[in-house]
Amino acid sequence: MKRLADIERFCLVGHLISMGFGLAGLLLVMPHPEFLSFVPAGQTLFRWSMAGGGVTYILLGTIAVAIYAYRMLGWRNWLTFMLPAVLISLSSELLGTSTGFPFGDYSYLSGLGYKIAGLVPFTIPLSWFYLGFSSYVLARAGLGRLFANRPWLWQVSAIALGALLLTSWDFVLDPAMSQTAMPFWYWHQPGAFFGMPYQNFAGWLGTGIIFMTVAALFWRKRSIVLPASQLDFPLVVYLGNFAFAMIMSMAAGFWIPIGLGLLVGVVPAVVCWKLAQVRSLTGIDAADVMLSSSQASSLDKPTTHTPVVVSTK
C-alpha cells in the first residue's frame, strides 16, 4: 500500500506541475514566443505542452484520485463513484455536443485527446470524475459534522453542495478556456455570462447531482469512512484546479467569474475541510459517518487507517 501512496503522490505533483506548464504555454509563450530563446530546450517543451499537456494533467489527476479513492475507501466504493461519474458525464457531454442540451450549443476543439464518437475528448469525463469526487468528499466530510444525526438531510445536502463545488470550478474555467489564444472548446451561440450561456450552469449542476446521487445510493449500505487527516488530498486537488482556472480568467480580465467561484466554491470547500478537522479534534477521527452497521468485505475496506466509526442507525 505504501507503493500505491507513493504513486498517488507522484501523480498529484505531476498533475499540478503539468497545469503549471500549460499556463506558461498559453499565457506566456504564445503571446511572447521570443521567451523560448531564454529557456533550455524551450521549443521542445513548448511543443510537448501544446500537444499533450492537457491530456497529461487530466490523466495524472485521474490516476492520483483513483488511487486515493481505492486506498481510502476500497475498490467497490471507488468504482461505484468513478463509473457513474464517467458514464453519466460522458452521456451528458455527448448529448450536449449533439443537441445543445443540457449545456448549450458547443463543440470541442483539439488539445484534449481522442474524441469519443468524434465529439467529446476521452479526458473530459475523467475530469468530471476527479473534480466531482474531490468536491463530494469535501462536502460530505464537512456536512457530516452538522447532520450526523440526520442521515438523509446529510446525504441530500452533501450531494447539493458537492455539485455546487463542481459547478463553481466551471464558473471560472469555462469563460477563459473557451476564449484563450488556443481555445479547447467554443460556443456556437455565446451566452450572456462572459460568453457562456446560463444554461451551462444548470447542465453542470444537474449532471453533478445525478452521478453523485447514484454514488450515494451505492454507498448507503457500505462503510464509507475517511480520516480527517486524509482530507488534505481532495482539498489540494480542488484548489489546484481552481487556481489553474482562476489564473486563466485573471489573464482574460474575467473578475466576476473569479469572485463568484471563490464565494460559492473555494470558501465552502475550505470551510468543509476545516469542519472536518474540528470534528476530529473533538474526538471523532472520521471525516465521514457510516451509513449502515453492515460491514464491507475485507477486500473492500481501506487498509491504512482504522478511524472511529459513528453509526447513524
C-alpha positions in Angstrom: 0.0 0.0 0.0 3.0 2.3 0.6 3.9 1.9 -3.1 0.5 3.0 -4.1 0.7 6.0 -1.8 4.0 7.0 -3.4 2.5 6.6 -6.9 -0.5 8.7 -5.8 1.8 11.5 -4.5 3.9 11.4 -7.7 0.8 11.7 -9.9 -0.6 14.5 -7.8 2.6 16.5 -8.0 2.8 15.8 -11.8 -0.8 16.9 -12.2 0.0 20.2 -10.6 3.2 20.7 -12.5 1.5 19.9 -15.8 -1.1 22.6 -15.1 1.8 25.0 -14.5 3.4 24.1 -17.8 0.0 24.6 -19.5 -0.4 28.0 -18.0 3.1 29.0 -19.1 2.5 27.9 -22.6 -0.9 29.5 -23.0 -0.3 32.8 -21.2 3.5 33.4 -21.5 4.9 31.7 -24.6 2.0 32.0 -27.1 1.8 35.8 -26.7 5.6 36.2 -26.4 7.3 33.4 -28.4 10.7 35.1 -28.1 10.7 33.9 -24.4 11.6 30.4 -25.7 15.1 31.6 -26.6 15.9 32.0 -22.9 14.7 28.5 -21.9 16.8 25.4 -22.5 15.0 23.1 -24.9 12.3 25.7 -25.0 10.9 24.8 -28.4 10.7 21.1 -27.4 9.0 21.9 -24.1 6.5 24.2 -25.8 5.6 21.6 -28.4 5.1 19.0 -25.8 3.0 21.3 -23.7 0.7 22.3 -26.5 0.4 18.7 -28.0 -0.1 16.7 -24.8 -0.2 19.0 -21.8 -4.0 19.0 -21.4 -4.2 15.2 -21.7 -1.3 14.7 -19.3 -2.6 16.8 -16.5 -6.0 15.2 -16.7 -4.7 11.7 -16.8 -2.3 12.3 -13.8 -5.2 13.9 -11.8 -7.4 10.9 -12.6 -4.8 8.3 -11.6 -4.0 10.2 -8.4 -7.6 10.5 -7.3 -8.4 6.9 -8.3 -5.6 5.5 -6.2 -6.6 7.8 -3.3 -10.2 6.6 -3.5 -9.1 2.9 -3.6 -6.7 3.3 -0.7 -9.1 5.2 1.5 -12.5 3.7 0.6 -11.8 0.3 -1.0 -12.2 -0.8 -4.6 -16.0 -1.2 -4.5 -16.6 2.3 -3.2 -14.1 3.8 -5.6 -15.6 2.1 -8.7 -19.2 2.9 -7.6 -18.3 6.6 -7.7 -16.0 6.6 -10.7 -18.1 4.6 -13.1 -21.3 6.6 -12.6 -19.3 9.8 -12.8 -17.6 8.9 -16.0 -20.5 7.3 -17.8 -23.2 9.9 -16.8 -20.9 12.9 -17.5 -19.9 11.3 -20.9 -23.6 10.8 -21.7 -24.3 14.5 -20.9 -21.4 15.7 -22.9 -22.3 13.6 -25.9 -25.9 14.8 -25.7 -24.7 18.4 -25.3 -22.4 18.3 -28.3 -25.1 16.6 -30.4 -28.2 18.5 -29.4 -27.2 21.5 -27.3 -28.9 20.1 -24.2 -28.2 20.3 -21.3 -25.2 22.7 -21.5 -25.9 24.8 -24.7 -24.7 24.7 -28.2 -20.9 24.0 -28.2 -18.2 21.9 -29.7 -14.8 20.6 -28.6 -11.6 21.6 -30.5 -8.3 19.8 -30.4 -5.9 19.6 -27.5 -7.6 17.3 -25.1 -7.1 13.9 -26.7 -9.1 11.4 -28.8 -12.7 12.3 -29.2 -15.3 9.7 -28.4 -17.8 9.5 -31.3 -15.8 12.4 -32.8 -17.5 14.7 -30.3 -16.1 14.5 -26.7 -12.4 14.1 -25.8 -12.0 11.0 -23.7 -10.3 13.1 -21.0 -13.4 15.2 -20.3 -15.4 12.6 -18.3 -12.2 11.8 -16.4 -12.0 15.4 -15.3 -15.7 15.2 -14.1 -14.7 12.2 -12.0 -11.7 13.5 -10.2 -13.1 17.0 -9.6 -16.5 15.5 -8.7 -15.0 13.1 -6.3 -12.9 15.7 -4.6 -15.9 18.1 -4.3 -18.3 15.4 -3.0 -15.8 14.0 -0.4 -15.2 17.5 1.0 -18.9 18.4 1.1 -19.7 15.0 2.7 -17.0 15.4 5.3 -17.9 18.9 6.3 -21.6 18.4 6.5 -21.2 15.2 8.4 -20.5 17.3 11.5 -23.6 19.3 11.1 -26.1 16.5 10.1 -24.5 13.4 11.8 -27.8 12.5 13.5 -30.0 13.3 10.4 -28.5 11.0 7.7 -31.0 11.8 4.9 -30.6 15.5 5.3 -26.9 15.0 5.4 -27.0 12.9 2.2 -29.1 15.4 0.3 -27.1 18.4 1.5 -23.8 16.7 0.6 -24.9 15.9 -2.9 -26.2 19.5 -3.4 -23.1 21.1 -2.1 -20.8 18.7 -3.9 -22.5 19.5 -7.2 -22.2 23.2 -6.4 -18.5 23.0 -5.7 -18.0 21.2 -9.0 -20.1 23.8 -10.9 -18.2 26.6 -9.2 -15.0 25.4 -10.9 -16.7 25.8 -14.2 -17.8 29.4 -13.4 -14.1 30.3 -13.6 -12.7 27.7 -16.1 -15.2 27.9 -19.0 -15.1 31.6 -19.9 -11.3 31.6 -20.1 -10.7 28.2 -21.7 -13.2 28.9 -24.5 -11.7 32.3 -25.3 -7.9 31.8 -24.8 -5.5 32.2 -27.7 -5.7 28.4 -28.1 -9.3 27.5 -27.1 -10.3 23.9 -26.2 -14.0 24.4 -27.0 -16.2 27.1 -28.4 -19.8 28.1 -28.1 -21.8 28.3 -31.3 -24.1 30.8 -29.6 -22.1 32.7 -27.0 -24.1 33.4 -23.8 -24.6 36.4 -21.6 -22.2 35.3 -18.8 -18.8 36.1 -20.3 -19.5 34.1 -23.4 -21.2 31.2 -21.6 -25.0 30.6 -21.6 -26.6 30.4 -18.2 -28.0 27.0 -19.3 -24.5 25.7 -19.0 -24.6 26.1 -15.2 -27.8 24.2 -14.9 -26.3 21.4 -17.0 -23.2 21.2 -14.8 -25.2 21.3 -11.6 -27.7 18.7 -12.8 -25.1 16.3 -14.1 -23.2 16.5 -10.9 -26.3 15.9 -8.8 -27.2 12.9 -10.9 -23.9 11.0 -10.6 -23.3 11.9 -7.0 -26.8 10.7 -6.2 -26.1 7.4 -7.9 -22.8 7.0 -6.0 -24.6 7.9 -2.7 -27.2 5.2 -3.3 -24.4 2.6 -3.9 -22.6 3.8 -0.7 -25.6 3.9 1.6 -25.1 0.3 2.9 -21.4 0.3 3.0 -18.7 1.5 5.3 -17.6 4.9 4.0 -15.0 6.3 6.4 -12.3 8.9 5.8 -9.9 10.1 8.5 -9.9 13.9 8.8 -6.2 13.8 8.3 -6.6 12.5 4.8 -8.8 15.3 3.5 -5.8 17.4 2.6 -5.6 15.5 -0.7 -9.1 16.3 -2.1 -8.7 19.9 -1.0 -5.3 20.2 -2.8 -6.9 18.7 -6.0 -9.8 21.1 -5.8 -7.8 24.2 -5.0 -5.1 23.3 -7.5 -7.6 23.0 -10.4 -9.4 26.2 -9.2 -6.1 28.1 -9.2 -5.4 27.0 -12.8 -8.9 28.2 -13.9 -8.5 31.4 -11.9 -5.2 32.4 -13.4 -6.6 31.8 -16.9 -9.6 34.1 -16.0 -7.3 36.7 -14.5 -5.3 36.8 -17.7 -8.5 37.4 -19.6 -9.8 40.0 -17.2 -12.8 38.0 -16.1 -13.0 39.1 -12.5 -16.7 38.5 -11.8 -16.4 34.7 -12.5 -13.4 34.6 -10.2 -15.3 36.3 -7.4 -18.3 34.0 -7.9 -16.1 30.9 -7.9 -14.3 32.0 -4.7 -17.6 32.7 -2.9 -19.5 29.6 -3.8 -16.6 27.2 -4.4 -13.4 27.8 -2.6 -14.8 29.3 0.6 -17.3 26.4 1.1 -14.6 23.8 0.2 -12.2 25.2 2.8 -15.0 25.5 5.4 -15.9 21.9 4.9 -12.3 20.9 5.3 -12.0 22.9 8.4 -15.2 21.5 9.9 -13.8 18.0 9.4 -10.6 19.0 11.3 -12.6 20.4 14.2 -14.7 17.3 14.3 -11.5 15.2 14.6 -10.3 17.3 17.5 -13.5 16.7 19.4 -12.6 13.0 19.5 -14.2 11.7 16.3 -11.4 10.8 13.9 -13.6 10.1 11.0 -14.4 12.7 8.5 -17.4 10.7 7.3 -20.1 8.7 9.0 -21.0 5.0 8.4 -24.5 4.8 7.0 -25.0 1.2 7.9 -24.0 -1.2 10.5 -23.3 -3.8 7.8 -19.6 -4.4 7.3 -17.9 -4.4 3.9 -15.8 -7.4 2.9 -12.2 -7.5 3.8 -11.3 -6.8 0.2 -13.4 -3.7 0.2 -12.0 -1.9 3.2 -9.3 0.7 3.3 -6.2 -0.9 4.8 -4.1 2.0 6.0 -6.4 3.6 8.7 -8.8 2.5 11.4 -10.7 5.6 12.4 -13.6 5.6 14.9 -16.8 4.9 13.1 -20.1 6.5 14.2 -23.2 4.6 13.2 -26.3 6.6 12.2 -28.6 3.7 12.9 
